[in-house]
Amino acid sequence: MDCSVDHAGIPTEVPVAGRERWLGVFLRFDRLLSDPRTDGNSQQVFFRRDESFEIVVRQGAPAPAGTASKVPLEPDELLICDVKRANGQTQILAPDIDTSRRQAFIFAQGDAVQITSGGWTTLTPATDTVQSTLDEVDAELTDHFGGSARRHPAGDIDYTPHGFVAAANVQAAIDELIDDLSTAAAGNPGAKRIGADAAAGAPHALPAGNVDGQLSQLLAWLNAHLSAAAGAHNASAIAAVAHNYISGPSVQAQLQEIVDDLQSQAAGLGASQVGNEAAAGSPTSLAAGSVKAQIEALLAAINLRALKAGDTFSGDILPSATGLNLGSSGARWDAFLRDVSAIASAAGVPAVTAAAVDAATPALRSAGVGFLVEGESIEASHDVFFFGTIKVWDLVKGWILLPQHKGDVPDATEIDGVTQRNIVKAWGSVSSAGTLSSPHWNVASVSKPGTGRYLVTLDVNPGTVNAVVATVNSGAITADFSIHVFSPSGISFEVDINSNGSPSDRAFMFVVLGA
């Protein structure tokens, strides 16, 4: 077909570069004249007039490429296609032809054509016309394709047997598939029909096979693991959640941390992390708490009962007794009676008695820090150190060997029936640097808060009425010193020493007297 000119013989080429135009190819009704004859008027006419058609080419206006408009449709013609022409084009190819606007040939309306539907079994058109029948077919197909109606039974759909499914239709194939997959028959379970690819791993890996085989292998490995008496897991491979003061991420790390903490001597570790229940006892008991706290409580209790410097033993021998008699065994002379609470067995009988083992051994080394019932006594005899019987009355605070006294002096002593209350409560000697010299009595500590200043603290409170006597050991009889004692009552007092009006560090001795 020639598209170089339109129906009017005008060329369709595009003369300007960068521009284009659309051509419309139409089909138009025509009559084909043939069999010419001469009529009665001697005029030539065509005896045959056959209905035919002709192809008409129409062209649109040129425009820049991509903006040209297509040829308008003609009311008495049918559009076959649109053809695009460009500048310099000499041949029309397939990409130049557009059939999107092609018009259909309609010779009659569907509702004007009659049909007979009496013998049909599926279609029931509303009216016996072609249009109504086509509408019914469309509705049936829509329901069928959408699945709302006219669905095929699965048994009517053919199936080609495949794999382990031998059925010939879809319904039977589905039933067979479900039965085969759900069976638990020994040796032929459903899991045996499900494939599984290889699974890499260490120390175990699974080869390609089926689910049944891989599950059986996993079960065997699990049972072997659970029944293993040793080597089941490395402790470092078992995760652990941090708890309390243990923060390791694995069992191995936490066990090592626990061992290290229990062996540690650092503050807050070791015995501080081990708990213990309460321990009843008298006179000392332990509250529930950590082992460290209980050890500290025991240490404090022991220190509370410990002897002063120069003593050789501490600890309870007999905490309570009636008529305690130490006898004369040499092993008992080194015994230190701690917290003695003794009561005489009868009137006029000593609460505690002792006898010397030889001429060089004291009869009674110490009587603790306990007490005797008023009117009772501790009785000791020795043929070298003193003559007759010595009785010590009332509160006993340490060594009672007289006259070679090495420790505390009791409140009162009775020698040969004469009772004298002791007014000396404490004494000691202090260096210029503030060091407490030995021996001393009833002195807990000495501190030095400044030049020429000394703070003395006693073991026990000697009472509210005291007199403190202090002397300075200057080393020169002509030196000029002054001594001031502040707060000379209670358990501590301060001694200030001046030399020529200025504070001076000097050694001194002191004695505390009390009523």
Secondary structure, DSSP 8 states (H G I E B T S, - for coil): ---SB-TTS-B----STTEEEEEEEEEEEEEEEEEEEE-TTS-EEEEEEEEEEEEEEEE---EETT--------TTEEEEEEEEEETT-----GGGEE-TT------S-GGGSB---TT-SS---SSSBHHHHHHHHHHHHHHHHHTSSS---GGGSB---BTTB--SBHHHHHHHHHHHHH---TTS-GGGGSEE--B--SS--B-SEEHHHHHHHHHHHHHHHHT-SS-S--GGGSB---BTTB--SBHHHHHHHHHHHHH--STTSGGGG-EE--B--SS--B-SEEHHHHHHHHHHHHHHH---TT----S-S-SEEESEE-TT-HHHHT----S-EEE-SSTTS-SEEEE-SSTTS-S----TT-EE-TT--EEEEETTTEEEEEEEES---S---SSS--S---SEEEETTEEEE--EEEEEEE-TTS-EEEEEESEEEEEEEETTEEEEEESS---SSEEEEEEEE-S-TT--EEEEEE--SSSEEEEEEEETTEE---EEEEEEEE-
